[in-house]
């Protein structure tokens, strides 16, 4: 399984089947012209959204959420 496939599966497990819509609504998906600052902020919004939906969050899980977002929307 590729990194992108693993990231999609993580997002599905954490946010459900409509994970892309939830990330979009949270402002966590940006276009290719986004600045590094905009990208960093969007990644943080994604991690925060995922953290809010989970029951048992550790630093390791937050880091994996950030890595999953990065795999899906690389800078």
C-alpha positions as CSV (number, residue, x, y, z in Angstrom):
1,X,0.0,0.0,0.0
2,X,1.4,3.4,-0.9
3,X,1.8,6.4,1.5
4,X,-1.2,8.1,-0.2
5,X,-3.4,5.0,0.1
6,X,-2.4,4.7,3.8
7,X,-3.2,8.4,4.3
8,X,-6.6,8.1,2.7
9,X,-7.4,5.0,4.8
10,X,-6.4,6.9,8.0
11,X,-8.6,9.9,7.0
12,X,-11.5,7.5,6.3
13,X,-11.0,5.7,9.7
14,X,-10.8,9.0,11.6
15,X,-13.4,11.1,9.8
16,X,-15.7,8.7,7.9
17,X,-16.5,8.3,4.3
18,X,-17.1,12.0,3.8
19,X,-13.6,12.9,5.1
20,X,-12.7,15.1,2.0
21,X,-15.8,17.2,2.5
22,X,-15.1,17.6,6.2
23,X,-11.5,18.7,5.5
24,X,-12.7,21.1,2.8
25,X,-15.3,22.6,5.1
26,X,-12.5,23.1,7.8
27,X,-10.3,24.9,5.3
28,X,-7.8,22.1,5.4
29,X,-7.6,21.5,1.6
30,X,-5.7,24.1,-0.5
31,X,-4.9,24.5,-4.1
32,X,-1.4,24.1,-5.6
33,X,-0.7,27.9,-5.4
34,X,-0.9,28.0,-1.6
35,X,2.0,29.5,0.2
36,X,4.0,27.5,2.8
37,X,2.3,29.5,5.5
38,X,-1.2,28.8,4.1
39,X,-0.2,25.1,3.8
40,X,1.1,24.9,7.3
41,X,-2.2,26.5,8.6
42,X,-4.3,24.1,6.6
43,X,-2.4,21.1,7.9
44,X,-2.9,22.3,11.5
45,X,-6.6,22.7,10.8
46,X,-6.7,19.1,9.6
47,X,-4.9,17.8,12.7
48,X,-7.2,19.8,14.9
49,X,-10.3,18.5,13.1
50,X,-9.1,14.9,13.4
51,X,-8.2,15.4,17.0
52,X,-11.6,16.7,17.8
53,X,-13.3,13.6,16.3
54,X,-11.1,11.1,18.1
55,X,-11.6,9.7,21.6
56,X,-8.0,8.8,22.4
57,X,-5.4,11.2,21.1
58,X,-1.7,11.0,21.7
59,X,1.2,13.0,20.3
60,X,2.1,10.1,18.0
61,X,-1.4,10.0,16.6
62,X,-1.4,13.8,16.0
63,X,2.0,13.4,14.2
64,X,0.5,10.6,12.0
65,X,-2.4,12.9,11.2
66,X,0.0,15.6,10.1
67,X,2.0,13.1,8.0
68,X,-1.2,11.7,6.4
69,X,-2.3,15.3,5.4
70,X,1.2,15.9,4.0
71,X,1.1,12.7,2.0
72,X,-2.2,13.8,0.4
73,X,-1.3,17.5,-0.1
74,X,2.5,17.8,-0.3
75,X,4.0,21.3,-0.3
